[in-house]
Amino acid sequence: MSEKINQLKEILAEVSDLDHAARLLDWDQQVNMPARGSEARGHQLGTLGKISHEKFTSEQVGKLLEDLGKEFASSKSNDAALVRVASRKYDKAVRVPSQYISRQAVVIAKAFEAWVEAKGKSDFSIFRPHLEEVVQLVHEYVSFFPSADHPYDTLLDDYEPGMKTAEVKEIFNALRPKQVELLKAIKSAKQVKDDFLHKKYNENKVWGLGEKVITKFGYDFSRGRQDKAPHPFETSFSVNDVRITNRFEEGNPFANLFSAMHESGHAMYEQGSNPAYERTPLAGGTSLAVHESQSRMWENLVGRSLPFWEYFFPELKKAFPSQLDGVSAKSFYKAINKVTPSFIRVNADEATYNMHVMLRLEIEIGIVENKFAIKDLPEIWNAKMQDYLGVVPPNDAQGVLQDVHWSNGLMGYYSTYALGNLVSAQLWEKINADITDLEDQIRKGKFDSLLGWLREKIHIHGHKYDPQVLVKKITGSKIDSAAYVRYLTKKYSDIYGL
Amino acid sequence: MSEKINQLKEILAEVSDLDHAARLLDWDQQVNMPARGSEARGHQLGTLGKISHEKFTSEQVGKLLEDLGKEFASSKSNDAALVRVASRKYDKAVRVPSQYISRQAVVIAKAFEAWVEAKGKSDFSIFRPHLEEVVQLVHEYVSFFPSADHPYDTLLDDYEPGMKTAEVKEIFNALRPKQVELLKAIKSAKQVKDDFLHKKYNENKVWGLGEKVITKFGYDFSRGRQDKAPHPFETSFSVNDVRITNRFEEGNPFANLFSAMHESGHAMYEQGSNPAYERTPLAGGTSLAVHESQSRMWENLVGRSLPFWEYFFPELKKAFPSQLDGVSAKSFYKAINKVTPSFIRVNADEATYNMHVMLRLEIEIGIVENKFAIKDLPEIWNAKMQDYLGVVPPNDAQGVLQDVHWSNGLMGYYSTYALGNLVSAQLWEKINADITDLEDQIRKGKFDSLLGWLREKIHIHGHKYDPQVLVKKITGSKIDSAAYVRYLTKKYSDIYGL
């Protein structure tokens, strides 16, 4: 048997190498590549993807997984987890014909180009035929799999293994009225002042402070780096090479700081993965929601908390004395948490963010159920914005065209953003029960107990546990909105005197 | 037949994609990668190399090449050239067992580490056992091939297709006495002043001027970029993504400028390759010597010429008025061409550079002929330095350990550096016959006719013509030292008043 597991590991190691090489090509495309290199890069990525898929879906791998699956059926070892995770991926991968994959690559490449143009011109009609093709491919993809309770389950499972559409709906149904209620209360309260956030701040100084903060958090620059890119993201090529990107927007200087915190949260998760899992499917994070729980925790529960700013505001003020003249840690804290229903998800505050996500989930489910025609999406989007957030985008660029996901063929992904928020609060309650002086530690700029806890309970396990299993193992409950509602209510009651 | 050539091209395109992906991983390792990422990067490069080798040496490729070789035997088309070049690579690749390749990878990885340490400590004994293993592998490599006129032929052919050891020896035998004679004359002439070259110059300013110069030359930054790395090099991932690296040494500020010129020469060659050759073995440069002829031409025949400095010195002086106070274009020109026999090849002036190369060729041939024992190399090296250049390195770091090549398993490579110099001068005579006012153009900062000539005669052809065929086609003569000797003699007679 050890012969077979070693054979499997050898093949999976090569698949992992190919996938990580592809990730570097992608990172380079976003960070360094001269624009004209994109055609060749597309070929290179296509070839790596094709070979990786061929290697992974070979009959040999199927046979090894079948034999090892029987052998390890009742084992809880790491090797058993490896076989389980690899089998699930394999069972999916073999259902998707490689002819479909190459067809999809072509559709997506064009859809992305069309989306860029459509967003630039704020003209949905440019994107519409491409989105129709993408949706056609999504239907086809679903058809490759045995029918589930809901066709959307098949999509969701790719990002959040084991999660069902019905579960997410139930969670969001419980969450939505509480968030609406909270928003209503905030709306009628005295508003907070944040004009000083939008003054001119020196880019290099902000960037430097961000790197200082995430180094303090525990992001290990000796195993990573931060580069400029059009969009902030995290990517890893091994447990010892986990990189993040960031950008600087003149009118919104502190977005750079919070993005650094956010991406470092993802990165610390990857840097904390068990080195023994390297070059196996167990390496890395277990799901998008759990990944997002880490990024949102460092960005919001730590980075947008009062204790953190009691620690860090003096340093910020020293760097920007004129811009922050007369501003206190408390008033800065209030300003960075100001609630304003707005059009753009990525700029949303914590009180409105999930609303953006729920809207997208409803639309995606409507699309998959063939209830919504693509041509009607702008109208549907705007109506839901009015319903959820009480604002209507002035154009499609700030509405239905704002996000890149659909142009990349990604459908089933969005809800993980909100689920991640919920998980971050569930974990936070447990952490504060375990580390009772955590707030004091943060006030002193100490983050090592927190990171140590996350490493031990979450990071080290990589993909070993499915997300719901992991969350339940740690918190005693599956993913649930109660903790997040408690967190939001407490935070905003304090800020807005509710 | 068109079916077969298309099948072949499809496979070779994937091999090309894999090889270019590997090059990006290598570039990233030298430019961006956190040091701790090296183990995983080694695995990724190993996997890409293995899969590329397997794909290229498959029976299917062998059969296609055999059939197509017969079909295209008398054709001069691009497809015929493609089949010829691919067949030659294939015939070599299939002779090398993949077991050898993976064994070599391990030896080299360790040899490189040992070389770094040995050079740092200037202690040859640390490197010696590793070099012995490398040489053992070199002997083994030679044994995979039918015996040639000289065993060194097999090695040389990998870098300079079709070139024989006897030919190189003959060329060098003609060259050596001329260079010795010139050096003697220079030694007894009045020396030139160059103290102003070693003052403090602002790094960013020098770097910026370098980018300005190479943009003027014609290096297309929209299809490339220049980054910092420990060593200057050029690499390409497609005709539209050709990158260079550079460094800055405090005590030797203008090395940055000349390295930029040198690497841009390599890069313009790659950028000028026929786009129709993309993803085939015809893309890129035809050999190391022809490549080096391009880099050395822009660095030396253009960049270290008087007309160039008559054009560019005013701008340099404007940037560094105090450092260059009282210095004229002519005296600057003389200073950057100052001849000083020294220990380090990469810092050598044009009059001594080839001597360093000839020394290495003799040693490599001695090693391959089993005439030299590895343990004796430091002594042999120093004796030859005395003989060739009249100086003896004070330690092995500045002697036998100075270059990285052997630690990478590269043997058979060095002579291409000198051959490139010779070719650059042969081409230069022909160019000046075709573009009679070239000097005037350079004096005005115009380089487009020169680049146009190189594009048309050399760059566009990629690998289509073997190096000797190409040089003869253009200049009427095979690679030969006469033009270079004329060039050196004229230049140094002027500078030293010989």
Interface residues (C-beta under 8 A of the other chain):
Chain A: A13 E14 D17 L18 H20 A21 A22 L24 L25 D28 N32 M33 P34 A35 R36 G37 E39 A40 R41 H43 Q44 G46 T47 L48 K50 I51 F221 S222 R223 G224 R225 D227 F237 S238 V239 N240 D241 E278 R279
Chain B: A13 E14 D17 L18 H20 A21 A22 L24 L25 D28 N32 M33 P34 A35 R36 G37 E39 A40 R41 H43 Q44 G46 T47 L48 K50 I51 F221 S222 R223 G224 R225 D227 F237 S238 V239 N240 D241 E278 R279
